[in-house]
């Protein structure tokens, strides 16, 4: 641009009054190309590309540019409406604005005075100098900024603000919400947290630096979410039984007539009075209960329709097309690498390894005798920015290849040999005053760090916890065989391990809160299933002998029977949960709890989500579950019969102080009778 000065160099000393040409800045529009801009401004496209090639890597004459891309224009051209002098690009404070120096009105920026330094500004307004430098180093007009650099009057510095992340949030999600580029947010915070990537799940309370406009965007988003939460439809109120409607009418009258009774005695009187009523006396309130149930079902249908609509909208939002054009986007190197790893996962046997806190790929490779490059090949496309020395969070899933050359795999013992299991617990401290310990009790294979335990021949594991936990008996029927809880002290855990061959092993483990992982080894012998030898049959079948007249003939006679599904109810002295109810599956007579001869294998009760756990499996008679609560709700009941048949029933709890049978299920049971 100043090539008319022969021998001019960057360090040449100029004579006073030497005139230099300064470039101008051109702001492009979406999909502009250098060729179109050169034609529009009557410029040589090659000259335009030469001037901007260093600023925009990979620039081509026909490359389509993004909106507001900045191009340098030779100073010999006239200034148009979209071209400004480069020296005027970075505006200082508005000279007419009040309080032009110091913090601006909303505290987003600081306008420096003459010769002020970033260190002086940080001390003046009470922010960390390093944070102030970090938030401003990415700005082009402040490149080369140091803590002691003397600023010109009117130089604008962004103020650092901190955002406190929620559990498992990622930089990518946060950047999307605040309208920032992921790389900008990552660049600002990378020096604060070692190994930080855009997809790293953050711990609750992690502080991220960002400008005020970004923080304001997050606050506005949270306000919008809270507003939507307040305005969204609420689940319909549960239907009330007939007894409740009767009680609302007669409770006050009975209280006046029996003022000498306490609340418990008065409540019992209500129940006895209701039970003594005839069908005609209850008919009015039964009709009211039926109307209320119809109201509930109508409102429930509307609420479920709204939920389905919300799920559909969310699904559409999550599956928006990423490329609006008809052209297939060019596959990037990361996409090709991801495709290679997916091919490996499809074609090779791969298992997941659960990393410990601060463990690295080098540590894992050494433990499992696997090459580090092999681990990187499988896992780098899954975790952007992953390196062999990156410290992993506890529980991070790492793909580990199996049966590859050079990799030593522990042999899986056959079913008629000993199986080596480990029983133990992991532990981590939590910032919780009442329950400061998070622990996981597990049954795993020979390596206690590997959670997967599909090939060990385990059918189920029952953990018997301390009675303070509800429920205290936890059954786990699939891998990983573990249970996680929060607590404040240690205790002994009894563990029942059921193997595929019918063998049961009972182990006790004392929780250890001194180490992150503690385990004990046990060896189980899994007997192979023996084939039953068939009876010897003669080559020619003999005729059956006629039975003696005195000998009874055994016949299989089908007879009809049905199951009763319902609940019992009793009032208890508990302000929060005044109802004690038992949901049951019984025989023809619902008052008989024993149900051994009904051909039931197991019953699964699906309770309201407020109960934890909400899915209760009962595998032996009596088939029932007892809880305390304050209101009624619908319970889904899955009944599994001995011959593989499954019956699904719904029952609405009734709180009328007795036994309420909502539905009967007819069964056809084949039993042996004598004729």
LUMKEMI-951174 format. One record per residue (C-alpha): residue number from 1; x, y, z. Coordinates in nm, 3 decimals. Each point is the difference from the previous one (the first is absolute). Layout:
% LUMKEMI-951174
> NUM	X	Y	Z
...
END
This chain:
% LUMKEMI-951174
> 1	0.000	0.000	0.000
> 2	0.298	0.227	0.064
> 3	0.223	-0.172	-0.254
> 4	0.071	0.339	-0.169
> 5	0.260	0.049	0.276
> 6	0.293	-0.208	-0.120
> 7	0.183	-0.191	0.272
> 8	-0.273	0.062	0.257
> 9	0.011	-0.250	0.287
> 10	-0.186	-0.049	0.326
> 11	0.293	0.141	0.203
> 12	0.098	0.281	-0.236
> 13	0.029	0.346	0.163
> 14	-0.229	0.245	-0.188
> 15	0.065	0.367	-0.067
> 16	-0.228	0.252	0.161
> 17	-0.306	0.063	-0.216
> 18	0.018	-0.331	-0.194
> 19	-0.353	-0.084	-0.115
> 20	-0.107	-0.366	0.026
> 21	-0.312	-0.154	-0.146
> 22	-0.221	-0.165	0.264
> 23	-0.242	-0.280	-0.093
> 24	-0.374	0.021	0.031
> 25	-0.233	-0.264	0.138
> 26	-0.284	-0.155	-0.197
> 27	-0.282	-0.188	0.183
> 28	-0.140	-0.280	-0.215
> 29	-0.351	-0.139	-0.020
> 30	-0.102	-0.367	0.018
> 31	0.133	-0.210	-0.296
> 32	0.201	0.284	-0.154
> 33	0.312	-0.110	-0.195
> 34	0.327	0.182	-0.069
> 35	-0.081	-0.003	-0.371
> 36	-0.336	0.171	0.052
> 37	0.147	0.258	0.240
> 38	0.294	0.074	-0.234
> 39	-0.243	0.054	-0.289
> 40	-0.224	0.218	0.216
> 41	0.291	0.224	0.112
> 42	0.195	-0.015	-0.326
> 43	0.297	-0.180	0.158
> 44	0.238	-0.269	-0.117
> 45	-0.125	-0.321	0.168
> 46	0.353	-0.144	0.020
> 47	0.123	0.317	0.176
> 48	-0.295	-0.016	0.238
> 49	0.075	-0.364	0.080
> 50	0.373	0.075	0.050
> 51	-0.075	0.273	0.255
> 52	-0.241	-0.217	0.205
> 53	0.159	-0.344	-0.032
> 54	0.194	0.030	0.325
> 55	-0.306	0.114	0.193
> 56	-0.237	-0.266	-0.135
> 57	0.163	-0.341	-0.036
> 58	-0.108	-0.207	-0.297
> 59	-0.155	0.300	-0.174
> 60	-0.099	-0.058	-0.365
> 61	-0.138	0.237	-0.265
> 62	-0.328	-0.194	-0.032
> 63	-0.031	-0.101	0.368
> 64	-0.329	0.114	0.152
> 65	0.060	0.219	0.304
> 66	-0.195	0.020	0.323
> 67	-0.207	0.302	0.096
> 68	0.207	0.295	0.134
> 69	0.336	-0.142	-0.108
> 70	0.263	0.278	0.010
> 71	0.210	0.057	-0.314
> 72	0.286	0.246	-0.050
> 73	-0.044	0.231	-0.300
> 74	0.287	0.196	-0.164
> 75	0.001	0.362	0.112
> 76	0.004	0.128	-0.360
> 77	-0.373	-0.082	-0.034
> 78	-0.273	0.246	0.105
> 79	-0.180	-0.064	0.330
> 80	-0.347	-0.141	-0.059
> 81	-0.297	-0.042	0.233
> 82	0.125	-0.334	0.137
> 83	0.372	0.085	0.017
> 84	0.159	0.176	0.297
> 85	0.358	0.093	0.067
> 86	0.176	-0.274	0.197
> 87	0.125	0.258	0.247
> 88	-0.365	0.077	0.082
> 89	-0.106	-0.364	0.040
> 90	0.028	-0.021	0.377
> 91	-0.216	0.279	0.131
> 92	0.085	0.154	0.335
> 93	-0.260	0.138	0.239
> 94	-0.268	0.233	-0.127
> 95	0.127	0.349	0.076
> 96	-0.355	0.128	0.063
> 97	-0.097	-0.285	0.233
> 98	-0.013	0.082	0.373
> 99	0.270	-0.160	0.215
> 100	0.215	-0.098	-0.294
> 101	0.287	-0.127	0.221
> 102	-0.023	-0.292	0.244
> 103	-0.277	-0.261	0.006
> 104	-0.288	0.053	-0.240
> 105	-0.364	0.008	0.107
> 106	-0.061	-0.377	0.018
> 107	0.350	-0.096	0.114
> 108	0.079	-0.201	-0.314
> 109	0.303	0.208	-0.112
> 110	0.266	0.225	0.150
> 111	0.115	0.311	-0.190
> 112	0.365	0.067	0.077
> 113	0.153	0.338	0.079
> 114	0.327	0.109	-0.157
> 115	0.298	-0.216	0.108
> 116	-0.210	-0.229	0.220
> 117	0.122	-0.362	0.016
> 118	-0.209	-0.320	0.032
> 119	0.158	-0.065	0.342
> 120	-0.108	0.343	0.126
> 121	-0.352	-0.051	-0.140
> 122	-0.034	-0.346	0.164
> 123	0.111	0.140	0.339
> 124	-0.232	0.298	-0.040
> 125	-0.321	-0.195	-0.066
> 126	0.090	-0.308	0.209
> 127	0.033	-0.274	-0.261
> 128	0.275	-0.255	-0.054
> 129	0.272	0.132	-0.234
> 130	0.040	-0.338	-0.171
> 131	-0.377	-0.022	-0.063
> 132	-0.002	0.351	-0.147
> 133	0.290	-0.085	-0.230
> 134	-0.152	-0.336	-0.104
> 135	-0.339	0.141	-0.095
> 136	0.163	0.269	-0.220
> 137	0.289	-0.183	-0.169
> 138	-0.229	-0.136	-0.270
> 139	-0.090	0.350	-0.125
> 140	0.189	0.096	-0.313
> 141	0.062	0.361	0.100
> 142	0.162	-0.117	0.326
> 143	0.243	-0.255	-0.141
> 144	0.330	0.009	0.188
> 145	-0.169	0.139	0.312
> 146	0.204	-0.031	0.322
> 147	-0.089	0.078	0.361
> 148	0.220	0.311	0.000
> 149	-0.084	0.125	-0.351
> 150	-0.093	0.370	0.000
> 151	-0.335	0.045	-0.173
> 152	-0.122	0.293	-0.202
> 153	-0.291	0.201	0.126
> 154	-0.332	-0.152	-0.106
> 155	0.131	-0.358	-0.046
> 156	-0.286	-0.238	0.082
> 157	0.066	-0.309	0.213
> 158	-0.258	-0.273	0.061
> 159	-0.070	-0.077	0.364
> 160	0.035	-0.366	0.112
> 161	-0.314	-0.165	0.138
> 162	-0.031	-0.350	0.141
> 163	-0.266	-0.260	-0.070
> 164	-0.050	-0.291	0.243
> 165	-0.059	-0.317	-0.201
> 166	-0.260	-0.263	0.085
> 167	0.076	-0.371	0.037
> 168	0.107	-0.165	-0.331
> 169	-0.038	0.319	-0.208
> 170	0.247	0.036	-0.289
> 171	0.162	0.302	-0.163
> 172	-0.180	-0.085	-0.324
> 173	-0.342	0.022	0.170
> 174	0.087	0.323	0.181
> 175	0.140	0.165	-0.314
> 176	-0.317	-0.093	-0.189
> 177	-0.214	0.166	0.266
> 178	0.202	0.324	0.019
> 179	0.059	0.042	-0.374
> 180	0.380	-0.032	0.023
> 181	0.232	-0.206	-0.214
> 182	0.108	-0.316	0.179
> 183	0.366	0.062	-0.085
> 184	-0.017	0.352	0.152
> 185	-0.148	-0.128	0.327
> 186	0.250	-0.286	0.006
> 187	0.294	0.235	-0.070
> 188	-0.095	0.225	0.291
> 189	-0.032	-0.287	0.252
> 190	0.254	-0.256	-0.124
> 191	0.279	0.143	0.218
> 192	-0.218	-0.024	0.311
> 193	-0.070	-0.375	-0.023
> 194	0.253	-0.252	-0.127
> 195	-0.132	-0.233	-0.271
> 196	-0.322	0.200	-0.053
> 197	-0.181	-0.077	-0.327
> 198	-0.325	0.118	-0.154
> 199	-0.169	-0.332	0.091
> 200	0.145	-0.039	0.351
> 201	-0.281	-0.055	0.256
> 202	0.050	0.271	0.263
> 203	-0.044	-0.047	0.372
> 204	-0.264	0.206	0.178
> 205	0.151	0.330	0.118
> 206	0.269	0.024	-0.272
> 207	0.059	0.371	-0.075
> 208	0.038	0.109	-0.364
> 209	0.117	0.341	-0.122
> 210	-0.219	0.178	-0.253
> 211	-0.097	0.357	-0.097
> 212	-0.307	0.161	0.157
> 213	-0.212	-0.024	-0.315
> 214	0.042	-0.378	0.007
> 215	-0.089	-0.019	0.369
> 216	-0.306	0.218	-0.059
> 217	-0.108	-0.237	-0.276
> 218	0.019	-0.294	0.243
> 219	-0.200	0.187	0.262
> 220	-0.264	0.087	-0.261
> 221	-0.013	-0.365	-0.109
> 222	-0.048	-0.120	0.358
> 223	-0.277	0.257	0.052
> 224	-0.168	-0.125	-0.318
> 225	0.026	-0.363	0.114
> 226	-0.147	0.087	0.341
> 227	-0.283	0.193	-0.168
> 228	-0.076	-0.297	-0.224
> 229	0.010	-0.228	0.305
> 230	-0.253	0.220	0.179
> 231	-0.232	0.014	-0.303
> 232	0.011	-0.365	-0.104
> 233	-0.305	-0.216	0.079
> 234	0.003	-0.184	0.331
> 235	-0.085	-0.369	0.042
> 236	-0.368	-0.053	0.086
> 237	-0.103	-0.051	0.360
> 238	-0.049	-0.364	0.092
> 239	-0.361	-0.131	0.020
> 240	-0.150	-0.026	0.348
> 241	-0.182	-0.312	0.127
> 242	-0.365	0.006	0.105
> 243	0.095	-0.002	0.369
> 244	0.180	0.335	-0.034
> 245	-0.308	0.166	-0.153
> 246	-0.219	-0.144	0.278
> 247	0.245	0.120	0.264
> 248	0.003	0.355	-0.138
> 249	-0.380	0.016	0.049
> 250	-0.029	-0.166	0.342
> 251	0.334	0.070	0.173
> 252	-0.105	0.330	0.158
> 253	-0.333	-0.139	0.119
> 254	0.160	-0.306	0.159
> 255	0.267	0.217	0.168
> 256	-0.273	0.207	0.173
> 257	-0.194	-0.308	0.109
> 258	0.311	-0.171	0.140
> 259	0.207	0.291	0.130
> 260	0.139	-0.221	0.279
> 261	0.193	-0.219	-0.247
> 262	0.360	0.065	-0.103
> 263	0.106	0.013	-0.365
> 264	0.090	-0.372	-0.018
> 265	-0.325	-0.114	0.157
> 266	-0.197	0.239	-0.218
> 267	0.174	-0.132	-0.311
> 268	-0.085	-0.358	0.098
> 269	-0.361	0.107	0.050
> 270	-0.005	0.140	-0.356
> 271	0.125	-0.331	-0.140
> 272	-0.243	-0.211	0.206
> 273	-0.293	0.222	-0.096
> 274	0.091	-0.022	-0.369
> 275	0.037	-0.378	0.010
> 276	-0.339	-0.034	0.172
> 277	-0.181	0.186	-0.279
> 278	-0.208	-0.199	-0.248
> 279	0.064	0.008	-0.371
> 280	-0.284	0.252	-0.039
> 281	0.159	0.223	0.263
> 282	0.334	-0.007	-0.183
> 283	-0.146	0.033	-0.354
> 284	0.004	0.382	-0.011
> 285	0.367	0.017	0.098
> 286	0.100	-0.291	-0.224
> 287	-0.152	0.196	-0.290
> 288	0.200	0.309	0.106
> 289	0.318	-0.211	0.008
> 290	-0.075	-0.135	-0.349
> 291	-0.049	0.354	-0.132
> 292	0.325	0.106	0.163
> 293	0.180	-0.295	-0.158
> 294	-0.145	0.095	-0.341
> 295	0.127	0.357	0.060
> 296	0.344	-0.138	0.083
> 297	0.014	-0.221	-0.310
> 298	-0.104	0.291	-0.227
> 299	0.260	0.234	0.153
> 300	0.261	-0.276	-0.010
> 301	-0.065	-0.054	-0.373
> 302	0.044	0.374	-0.065
> 303	0.318	0.011	0.208
> 304	0.147	-0.304	-0.178
> 305	-0.085	0.161	-0.335
> 306	0.193	0.311	0.105
> 307	0.293	-0.217	0.113
> 308	0.004	-0.181	-0.336
> 309	0.000	0.335	-0.182
> 310	0.290	0.126	0.212
> 311	0.196	-0.319	-0.065
> 312	-0.062	0.034	-0.375
> 313	0.116	0.364	0.001
> 314	0.312	-0.095	0.196
> 315	0.073	-0.287	-0.239
> 316	-0.032	0.229	-0.303
> 317	0.227	0.256	0.167
> 318	0.265	-0.266	0.066
> 319	-0.010	-0.133	-0.357
> 320	0.019	0.318	-0.206
> 321	0.194	-0.044	-0.328
> 322	0.349	0.142	0.032
> 323	0.040	0.076	-0.370
> 324	-0.270	0.191	-0.187
> 325	0.148	-0.047	-0.345
> 326	-0.049	-0.299	-0.225
> 327	0.373	-0.058	-0.020
> 328	0.153	-0.264	0.222
> 329	0.229	0.172	0.253
> 330	0.364	-0.084	-0.027
> 331	0.104	-0.266	0.248
> 332	0.253	0.137	0.245
> 333	0.298	-0.181	0.141
> 334	-0.174	-0.039	0.338
> 335	-0.305	-0.152	-0.169
> 336	0.221	-0.246	-0.189
> 337	0.176	-0.096	0.323
> 338	-0.336	-0.044	0.174
> 339	-0.118	-0.222	-0.284
> 340	0.318	-0.208	0.034
> 341	-0.065	-0.047	0.371
> 342	-0.364	-0.093	-0.064
> 343	0.123	-0.261	-0.247
> 344	0.237	-0.135	0.266
> 345	-0.282	-0.015	0.253
> 346	-0.219	-0.185	-0.252
> 347	0.265	-0.242	-0.121
> 348	0.196	-0.068	0.319
> 349	-0.094	-0.113	0.348
> 350	0.017	0.311	0.216
> 351	-0.075	0.039	0.369
> 352	-0.036	0.307	0.220
> 353	0.243	0.080	0.280
> 354	-0.114	0.237	0.278
> 355	0.284	0.236	0.088
> 356	0.096	0.101	0.351
> 357	0.038	0.364	0.109
> 358	0.305	0.168	-0.164
> 359	0.093	-0.319	-0.188
> 360	0.166	0.049	-0.343
> 361	0.010	-0.212	-0.315
> 362	0.363	-0.079	0.080
> 363	-0.107	-0.140	0.340
> 364	-0.279	-0.207	-0.156
> 365	0.226	-0.133	-0.276
> 366	0.256	-0.111	0.259
> 367	-0.260	-0.176	0.216
> 368	-0.168	-0.186	-0.287
> 369	0.319	-0.055	-0.206
> 370	-0.138	0.194	-0.299
> 371	0.191	0.231	-0.233
> 372	-0.067	0.369	0.069
> 373	-0.045	0.087	-0.374
> 374	-0.267	-0.272	-0.018
> 375	-0.195	0.161	0.284
> 376	0.033	0.343	-0.163
> 377	-0.117	-0.141	-0.334
> 378	-0.322	-0.127	0.157
> 379	-0.079	0.285	0.238
> 380	0.134	0.324	-0.148
> 381	-0.299	0.056	-0.235
> 382	-0.234	-0.059	0.297
> 383	0.167	0.267	0.214
> 384	0.119	0.309	-0.183
> 385	0.346	0.110	0.113
> 386	0.076	-0.331	0.175
> 387	0.370	-0.064	0.056
> 388	0.186	-0.291	0.155
> 389	0.089	0.213	0.305
> 390	-0.347	0.153	0.050
> 391	-0.139	-0.069	0.348
> 392	-0.341	-0.167	-0.023
> 393	-0.298	0.046	0.229
> 394	-0.123	-0.296	0.206
> 395	-0.234	-0.220	-0.202
> 396	0.118	0.122	-0.344
> 397	-0.072	-0.275	-0.254
> 398	0.314	-0.109	-0.187
> 399	-0.023	-0.246	-0.290
> 400	0.243	-0.290	0.039
> 401	0.059	-0.243	-0.292
> 402	-0.018	-0.374	0.052
> 403	0.167	-0.288	-0.185
> 404	0.238	0.226	-0.193
> 405	0.367	-0.101	-0.065
> 406	0.230	0.098	0.285
> 407	-0.280	0.046	0.252
> 408	-0.016	-0.238	0.292
> 409	-0.356	-0.088	0.092
> 410	-0.097	-0.184	0.315
> 411	-0.156	-0.332	-0.101
> 412	-0.370	-0.045	0.076
> 413	-0.040	-0.318	0.201
> 414	-0.242	-0.261	-0.135
> 415	-0.324	-0.063	0.185
> 416	0.131	-0.313	0.174
> 417	0.308	0.177	0.146
> 418	0.059	0.253	0.273
> 419	-0.106	0.358	-0.064
> 420	0.196	0.274	0.176
> 421	-0.220	0.287	0.120
> 422	0.078	0.315	0.194
> 423	-0.240	0.150	0.256
> 424	0.072	0.349	0.127
> 425	-0.085	0.368	-0.009
> 426	0.117	0.331	-0.143
> 427	-0.013	0.322	0.201
> 428	0.020	0.376	-0.058
> 429	-0.054	0.295	0.232
> 430	-0.291	0.235	-0.068
> 431	-0.060	0.363	0.108
> 432	-0.307	-0.102	0.201
> 433	-0.028	0.057	0.374
> 434	-0.251	-0.278	0.073
> 435	0.124	-0.265	-0.245
> 436	0.363	0.080	-0.086
> 437	0.084	-0.341	-0.152
> 438	-0.097	-0.136	-0.342
> 439	0.061	-0.375	-0.027
> 440	-0.070	-0.276	-0.253
> 441	-0.020	-0.363	0.112
> 442	0.084	-0.241	-0.284
> 443	0.054	-0.358	-0.118
> 444	0.244	-0.011	-0.295
> 445	0.244	-0.227	-0.178
> 446	0.369	-0.064	0.077
> 447	0.085	0.367	-0.068
> 448	-0.211	0.216	0.237
> 449	0.055	0.306	-0.220
> 450	-0.202	-0.154	-0.288
> 451	-0.371	0.050	0.067
> 452	-0.124	-0.228	-0.278
> 453	-0.086	-0.349	0.131
> 454	-0.217	-0.156	-0.271
> 455	0.210	-0.315	-0.055
> 456	0.046	-0.112	0.361
> 457	-0.310	-0.219	0.022
> 458	-0.174	0.221	0.259
> 459	-0.381	-0.007	-0.015
> 460	-0.067	0.261	0.269
> 461	0.151	0.161	0.310
> 462	-0.195	0.103	0.311
> 463	0.159	0.270	0.220
> 464	-0.129	0.015	0.361
> 465	0.069	0.356	0.119
> 466	-0.042	0.161	0.341
> 467	-0.369	0.023	0.109
> 468	0.025	0.382	-0.007
> 469	-0.001	-0.022	-0.382
> 470	-0.340	-0.049	-0.158
> 471	-0.021	-0.244	-0.165
> 472	0.282	-0.182	0.176
> 473	-0.003	-0.309	-0.228
> 474	0.105	0.083	-0.357
> 475	-0.015	-0.258	-0.281
> 476	0.214	0.060	-0.312
> 477	-0.070	-0.238	-0.290
> 478	0.236	0.132	-0.267
> 479	0.355	0.131	-0.036
> 480	0.144	0.210	0.159
> 481	-0.091	-0.168	0.330
> 482	0.030	0.297	0.232
> 483	-0.200	0.242	0.214
> 484	0.091	0.362	0.079
> 485	-0.112	0.194	0.309
> 486	0.092	0.303	0.213
> 487	0.058	-0.025	0.375
> 488	0.198	0.107	0.306
> 489	0.144	-0.325	0.143
> 490	0.121	-0.352	-0.081
> 491	-0.177	-0.331	0.065
> 492	0.012	-0.365	-0.108
> 493	-0.183	-0.086	-0.323
> 494	-0.127	-0.353	-0.058
> 495	0.013	-0.099	-0.368
> 496	-0.188	-0.298	-0.153
> 497	0.149	-0.105	-0.337
> 498	-0.217	-0.231	-0.214
> 499	0.188	-0.184	-0.275
> 500	-0.144	-0.140	-0.323
> 501	0.033	-0.365	0.110
> 502	-0.219	0.058	0.306
> 503	0.287	0.051	0.244
> 504	-0.035	0.275	0.261
> 505	0.293	0.165	0.177
> 506	-0.044	0.224	0.307
> 507	0.276	0.255	0.067
> 508	0.037	0.280	0.254
> 509	0.197	0.316	-0.074
> 510	0.074	0.286	0.239
> 511	-0.020	0.339	-0.172
> 512	0.335	0.181	-0.012
> 513	0.005	0.383	-0.018
> 514	0.380	0.029	0.029
> 515	0.083	-0.101	-0.360
> 516	-0.156	0.073	-0.338
> 517	-0.033	-0.371	-0.085
> 518	0.000	-0.299	0.234
> 519	-0.076	-0.360	-0.100
> 520	0.032	-0.363	0.110
> 521	0.035	-0.300	-0.230
> 522	-0.221	-0.309	0.011
> 523	0.019	-0.313	-0.216
> 524	-0.323	-0.175	-0.103
> 525	-0.031	-0.336	-0.169
> 526	-0.269	0.005	-0.269
> 527	-0.106	-0.360	-0.071
> 528	-0.090	-0.082	-0.358
> 529	-0.356	-0.106	-0.067
> 530	-0.017	-0.379	-0.010
> 531	-0.213	-0.157	-0.268
> 532	-0.264	-0.231	0.134
> 533	0.031	-0.346	-0.158
> 534	-0.323	-0.115	-0.166
> 535	-0.180	-0.306	0.130
> 536	0.066	-0.326	-0.190
> 537	-0.297	-0.063	-0.231
> 538	-0.079	-0.342	-0.150
> 539	0.018	-0.035	-0.378
> 540	-0.369	-0.081	-0.009
> 541	-0.240	0.183	0.227
> 542	-0.199	-0.231	0.227
> 543	-0.369	0.037	0.051
> 544	-0.104	0.180	0.316
> 545	-0.135	-0.227	0.265
> 546	-0.359	0.058	0.100
> 547	-0.027	0.168	0.335
> 548	-0.128	-0.188	0.299
> 549	-0.355	0.090	0.105
> 550	0.136	0.098	0.341
> 551	0.282	0.212	-0.145
> 552	-0.083	0.374	-0.031
> 553	0.052	0.154	-0.343
> 554	0.187	0.339	0.005
> 555	-0.137	0.253	-0.246
> 556	0.086	0.363	-0.076
> 557	-0.320	0.198	0.044
> 558	-0.002	0.370	-0.093
> 559	-0.187	0.223	0.241
> 560	-0.069	0.372	0.012
> 561	0.158	0.237	0.250
> 562	0.073	0.371	0.017
> 563	0.244	0.241	0.161
> 564	-0.104	0.300	0.209
> 565	0.188	0.327	-0.038
> 566	-0.071	0.269	0.258
> 567	0.121	0.176	0.313
> 568	-0.055	0.022	0.371
> 569	0.001	0.332	0.184
> 570	0.040	0.128	0.354
> 571	0.037	0.347	0.153
> 572	0.315	0.072	0.200
> 573	0.120	0.281	0.226
> 574	0.221	0.180	-0.247
> 575	-0.066	0.354	-0.115
> 576	0.209	-0.036	-0.318
> 577	-0.109	-0.353	-0.096
> 578	-0.329	-0.085	0.177
> 579	-0.082	-0.306	-0.215
> 580	0.152	-0.348	0.028
> 581	-0.091	-0.209	-0.304
> 582	0.089	-0.345	-0.131
> 583	-0.038	-0.082	-0.369
> 584	-0.044	-0.374	-0.062
> 585	-0.053	-0.279	-0.252
> 586	-0.187	-0.288	0.166
> 587	-0.227	-0.292	-0.080
> 588	-0.377	-0.025	-0.026
> 589	-0.038	0.108	0.363
> 590	0.182	0.336	0.036
> 591	0.009	-0.034	0.378
> 592	0.241	-0.298	-0.030
> 593	0.356	0.126	-0.043
> 594	0.157	-0.336	-0.086
> 595	0.033	-0.044	-0.378
> 596	0.249	-0.287	-0.044
> 597	-0.222	-0.224	-0.217
> 598	-0.113	0.255	-0.257
> 599	0.280	-0.054	-0.252
> 600	0.144	0.351	0.043
> 601	0.374	0.037	-0.063
> 602	0.031	0.367	0.092
> 603	-0.195	0.326	0.020
> 604	0.140	0.346	-0.087
> 605	-0.175	0.301	0.158
> 606	0.061	0.336	-0.178
> 607	-0.062	0.267	0.267
> 608	-0.017	0.379	-0.025
> 609	0.342	0.157	-0.088
> 610	0.003	0.174	0.341
> 611	0.077	-0.339	0.156
> 612	0.361	-0.118	-0.026
> 613	0.035	-0.256	-0.142
> 614	-0.324	0.025	-0.196
> 615	0.022	-0.349	-0.160
> 616	-0.031	-0.281	0.258
> 617	0.047	-0.368	-0.096
> 618	-0.146	-0.269	0.231
> 619	0.106	-0.356	-0.083
> 620	-0.171	-0.200	0.277
> 621	-0.330	-0.011	0.189
> 622	-0.154	0.219	0.130
> 623	0.011	0.214	-0.315
> 624	-0.051	0.344	0.154
> 625	0.172	0.329	0.078
> 626	-0.070	0.233	0.293
> 627	0.067	0.374	0.008
> 628	-0.104	0.320	0.177
> 629	-0.135	0.305	-0.186
> 630	-0.244	0.289	-0.014
> 631	-0.197	-0.052	-0.325
> 632	-0.128	-0.257	-0.247
> 633	0.137	-0.078	-0.345
> 634	-0.015	-0.264	-0.275
> 635	0.234	-0.298	0.040
> 636	0.103	-0.214	-0.297
> 637	0.045	-0.368	0.094
> 638	0.188	-0.255	-0.216
> 639	-0.087	-0.362	0.091
> 640	0.236	-0.267	-0.140
> 641	-0.145	-0.353	-0.001
> 642	0.192	-0.329	0.011
> 643	-0.053	-0.088	-0.369
> 644	0.129	0.331	-0.133
> 645	-0.334	0.182	-0.010
> 646	0.000	0.364	0.108
> 647	-0.304	0.194	0.120
> 648	0.005	0.382	0.034
> 649	-0.257	0.162	0.232
> 650	-0.054	0.355	0.127
> 651	-0.144	0.064	0.346
> 652	-0.097	0.335	0.153
> 653	0.072	0.008	0.374
> 654	-0.311	0.037	0.221
> 655	0.036	0.146	0.350
> 656	-0.326	-0.115	0.166
> 657	0.146	-0.177	0.302
> 658	-0.050	-0.358	-0.121
> 659	0.070	-0.240	-0.288
> 660	-0.080	0.127	-0.350
> 661	0.016	-0.239	-0.295
> 662	0.014	0.199	-0.321
> 663	0.034	-0.281	-0.253
> 664	0.003	-0.378	-0.031
> 665	0.202	-0.191	-0.261
> 666	-0.141	-0.341	-0.109
> 667	0.259	-0.279	-0.031
> 668	-0.007	-0.353	-0.136
> 669	0.213	-0.217	0.229
> 670	0.057	-0.368	-0.063
> 671	0.007	-0.197	0.324
> 672	0.002	-0.369	0.084
> 673	-0.323	-0.148	0.139
> 674	-0.105	-0.354	0.080
> 675	-0.311	-0.146	-0.152
END
